[in-house]
Amino acid sequence: MTENDNKNLFHSHFKSYIWVVAAVWTIIVAVSLVWNLWWSIPKEHILIMSAVHVFMWVLVLCGIFVGGRKLIRTDQMRIRAAKEMKDLNTELSVLFTISAAISRTIDLNDLLSSILTTIVKIDIFKVEPKGGIFILEGNRMKLVSHLGHTDSFLNTHKKMSIGECLCGKAAETGAIIISKNCMDDPRHTIVYPGMTPHGHIIIPLKSKNKVVGVLYLYLETNFDMDEAKLGMFTSIGDQIGLAVVNARLYERTKRSSLHDPLTGLANRRFMAIILKRNFANSVRFKRPLSVIMLDIDHFKAYNDTHGHNKGDNALVDVAKVLLKESREIDLAVRYGGEEFLVLLPETDLEGARDVAERIRQTIEATTNVTVSLGVTSYREKMHQEEIVIKADKALYMAKNNGRNRVEVSK
């Protein structure tokens, strides 16, 4: 039953009640008058009694009026309470849906993709299957999740400054921004090829009142946005903001457990995970895999002479060279102390030797230390542990043969 149906039903019952009371009281008055006339009560007494009856009738009508007003107010309060309860249930349902999307993963990229896909499917928002999420990085915003966009849009929106266009302004002010037609909105400063009229709602993602990102959604032009939906979007922004902070904390914790804090390179634990995966691929698909082990020459003496701070700087400098000379599929590792390892998938022995020589020359030319390097490659029937052991043996050959050189173990 709708709200209007409830009102009509109440008014109908109330009118019936008034007429019943009026009819009953009129009958009582008529009977009293006839009774008085029958017993020949003096005229002045009849007039007095009639006045009393009229007065009582007025009182009854006043009572009915006042009571009716109270009943109407009560009914209005009941209807308002029912609407508020309905809005609350809707909001709780939406927040539960978002919570379910958040709980599916702790990985930041997967998390934001899950959230975005879920939000555009919520019927009450009436948004288009299109939107994205920016994450703040200093005074810049990076588009980390998006849906339904063309390449021309992505080319102009991969990174933005805080305060730029609608999304940047939402990040700057921390307030929801609504634009009913971006083509006519002077705040919408970024125009891209193929852009068509559309509406926008931009929701800042907050944690402890600090903006950590921005969610933007597409709507039809000149859309309506009521207070209830705005309240829901505010709650959603806070919910996603907290999830972003937790996911970032998880990533930092995970990274610190798998990377060396001084150099930023992978540690032995991470290396073991990646080596196992790459070694299995080499065995299964008979693909090349090589390993370079290297060690800083006379590092203890360097530390004793120049101090541990200089020694740490030397380690960082070597790590930078390894990262610079490595491909995206390679893995540079701080293996322990002054010893490093580079894992080279899809690289044969000759190719790995060339990489090792390039690393040696760059370190000698750009840092205050030199390194010795050992190289080996996967061979059929080799065990996973052997490839590291053979690279280590080649490293000690380089040290024994004069240092600052590359040796190969076949």
N, C-alpha and C positions, 0 to 999 in steps of 0.2 A: 504494500500500500504506500502511495506517495505521500509527501508532506501536504500537498493540497487536498488529497483525499481525507487525511486526518483532520484538517481544519474544517472541511465541509461537513464531515460526520459530527464533529463536536458542535458546530453551530446549529445543525439540525436538531440534535438532542436537547440543546439548551433552549431553543425556541419552543419545542414541545413541552419542556418542563415549565416554562413561563405560562403557556396557555392552560396547562392543567391546573397550576396553582391559582391562576386568575378565575377559571371556571368554578373551582371548588369554593373559593372565597365569595364569589358572586352568589352562588347558591345559598351559602351560609347567611349572607346579608339579606337575601330575599326571604328566606324562611323566617328569619328573625323579625323582619318587618311584618310579614303576614301574621306571625304568632302574636305580635304586639297589638296589631289591629283587631285580631280575633277576640282578644281579651279586653278590648276597649280601654287600652291604657291611654291616659291623657295625651293630647297632641304635643304638648311641650316635652313630655318624656320621650315620645317617638322621635321628635326632632333631635333631642340630645343623643339618643341611641344611634340615630342615623349619622350624626356628626362623628360619634365615636367609631362607627363602622367605616366611615370614609377615612378617618384618621388612621385606623388600623390598616385599611387598604393601602394608603400611601406608604405606611411603614413597611408593609409587605413588599410593595413594589420597590422601595428603596433597598430593602434587604436583598431582594432578587437582583437588583442592579449591581449593588456592591459585591454580592457573592459571585455574580456572573463575571464581573471585572476580574475578580481574583482567580476564578476558574480559567478565564481567557489568558491571564498572565501565566498561570501555572501551565496551561497547555503550550503557550509560546516557549516557556522555559524548557518544557519537556521536548519540544520539537528541536530547539536549539541544542539541547544536550545530546539528542539523538544524532544531529548533524556532526557535532564535535566528536562524538564517539565513532561515527563512521569515518571521519577524517583521520582520527587517531589510528583506527584499525588499518586504514589504507596506508598511512605512513609507516606503521610497524611492519606491514606486509612488504612494502618496498625496501625498507632497511634490512629486513630478513633476507630478501632476494639478493641484495648487494653483499650482505655478509656471507651468504653461501658462495658467491662468486669470489670473494676475497679469500675464503678458507680453502679454495682448491689448490693454491700454490703459494710459495713464499718467494719465488723468483720474481724480480721486479718486472721484467718485460712480460712474462706470462701473466702475472697478476693484473697489470694494466690492460692487457688485451682481453682478459676474461671480464673485467669490470666494464669496459667499453661495449663489448658485445652484449652483455647483459642489460645495460641501461637502455640501449636503443630499442630493445624488445619490450620494454615496460609500456603497456598500452596507455596508461593514464597520462604519460608525458607527451604523447603524440609527436615524437621527434622523428626525423628522417633517419634511415640507416647509414648515418654519416657523422663523423666527428673525430676527436682526437684528444690526446693528453700530453701536455708539456710538463717537463720536470725542470725546476730551477737549478742552474749551475752557476753560482756567483751572481753576476748581473745579467746573465743570459738565460734563455729558456731553450731546452732541447725537446723536439718532438719525438717521443719515445714509443708512442702507440697511436695508430690512426686507422680509420675505416672509411672506405668508399671514396677515396681521393684520387685525383688524376696526377700524372707526373708533373704537370705544370704547377699544380698546387704544392706538391712536395718540394719541388725545386726552390720555391720562394719561402717555404715555411719550416725548413729543417731546423734552423736556429733563428731565434729572435731576441731582441733586447727587451728587458723589462721596461714597460711604458710604451712599447711599440704596438700599434694596432689595438684591437679590442682585447685580445688575450693578454697582451703586455700590460694594458691598463688594469685589468682584473688582478694581475699579479702585483702590480704596484700599489693599488688601493686596498686590496683584500676584500673587495665588495663584488657581489654578483652584478654582471653587466648584461643588459638586455638590449638587443637591437632588432627592431621589427622589419627593417629592410636595409641590409648592409650597403646596397648600391646608393642609398640616399644618406648614409650615416657618415659624417665627416670624421668620426673617430676611426672608421675602417680605412686605414691608410695603405694597406697592402692590396694591390689589385693584380690578378694573375690572368693569363689567357684562358678564355672559356668561362670566366666567372659570370654567374647568373644571379638574379635577385633571390635573396634568401634571408630568413630570420636567424638570429643567433641568441643563445643564452650561454654565458661564460661563467663558470663556477670556480672560484678559487679553492684549492685543496689545502686545508690547514691542519696543523698539529700544534697545540698549545698556542693558538692565535698567530702562529707564524706560517706564512704562505710557503708551501713546498712545491706547488705545481698548479696547473690550471686544466680544467676539463671544459671543452667546448662542444656544443651540440647544435645541429641544424634544425630549423623549424620552417614552416610555411611563413611567407611574409604576412605582416600585420596579425600575428597570432595573439591570442589572449593568454595571460599568465596571472592566475589568482594567487592570493596570499598563501593558501594551503600548499600549492606546488612550490612556491618560493621557499617556504619553510622546509619542505622535503629536500629541495636541492641544497639548502644550507647544511642540513644534517648529513646528506650524502657527501658533500665536500669535506666535512670534518671526518667522516668515516674513512673515506679514501685517503685523506691526508695522513691519518694515523697509520694506515696500512702501508703507505709509501715509506714513512719513516722506519717502520719495523722491517720492511724488505731491504732498505738500504743498510740498516744495522746488521741484518743477517748477511748481506753481501760483504760488508767490511769484516765481520767476524770470520766468514768463510775464507775471504781473501787472506786475512792475517794467519789463518791456520794452514794455508797452502802456499804462502809466499814469504820470502825473506824480508824482514822489516827494514833492513839497512839498504839493500840494493833494489828491492822490488821484484827481483827475479823469483821464479818458481822455486820451492824448496824440494827436498828429496821426497817428501810424501806426495806432493803433486806430480813430480817426475815419475814416481812408481805407477801412478794411475794412468798417466798418458802413455808411458812406455808399454804397459801391458796392452793397452788398446792398439797402439801402432804395431807392436810386435805380432799380435794376433792377426792383423790385416796383412802383414808381410807374409806370414806363414800361409794364410788361407788363399791369398790372391797372388802370391809369389811376386810381391812388390819390393823394391829396394828400401832399405832403412839403414842409416848410418848414425854413428855417435862420435862426438869429439869430446875428449877430456882435456882440460888445461889447468895449469897451476902457475901462480905468480912466482917468478924466480927470486930466490933469496928473500922471501917475504919477511921472515923473522928478523933478519938483519936490518931490513928496511924499517920495520916497526921499531926496533931498538934504537936506530939512528935518528929517525924523524919523529917518533912518537906515535901513539895509537890513533890520534885524530888524522894524521897524514896517512896512516895505514888504512883507516876506514875510507878516506877519500880515494885512495888507490883502488880499493875494492869497488867502489861506486863507479869510478872511471872505466874499469874493465867491464863492468856490467853494462854500461852505456854502449860500449863498442859492440858487445855481443848482441844487444837489442838492435842496434843499427845495421849490423851485418846479417841479421836473421830475417827469414821470410815470415809471413803471417802463420804458415803451418808449422814452422819450427818452434822449438821450446828451449829457451835459455834458462839454466838452472844454477843456483848457488849450491854446490854439492856438499860443501863443508869447509870452514876456514877460508883459505885462499884458493880452494879448488872449485872449478866450474865444469859444467857439462852442457853440451848443445846437442839436442835430439833433432835429427834431420830426416823426416819422412820423405819418400819419393826421391832419395838422393843416393847414388851409387858411391863406391869407394873413391873413384877419381874426383867426382864432384865434391865430395866431403873434404878431400885433401885440399882442393882449391879454396874452399871456404875457410878451412883452418889456416892456410897460408895468408889469406887476406886478413883474417883476424889478427894474426901474429904481427903483420906489417903495420896495421892500423894502430895497435896498442903500442908498439915500439915508437911510432911517429907522433902519437898524440898524448901519451901519458909518461909518467916518470918511472915506469916499470917495464919489464919484458915478461913474456910467458913461454912456457914449453907446452906443446900440444901432442896428443896421441889420437889417432883416427882408426876406426874399424867399421865394418859393415856386416849386415846380416848375411849368413850363409845357410844353405839348406841343412836341416837337422840340428841347427844351433839352438841352445836353450836361451831363454830370455836373460838369465843372469850372465851368460857368457859374453854377450855383446858389451856389457859395461866392464866386465873383467878384462877383456881383450883391449878395450880402449884405454883402460888404466895401465895395462902393461906397456902399451905403446907410449903413453905419457912418460913412464919411468925410463924407457929407452931414450926419449928426447932429453931427459934430465942427465942421464948418464953419458950422453954423447955431446954434451957441451951446453945444453939449455938454449933458450930463445930459438927453437927450431920445431919442426913438425916431423913426427915419425908415424909410420903406418903399420898396423898389425893385420895380416891377411889370415 
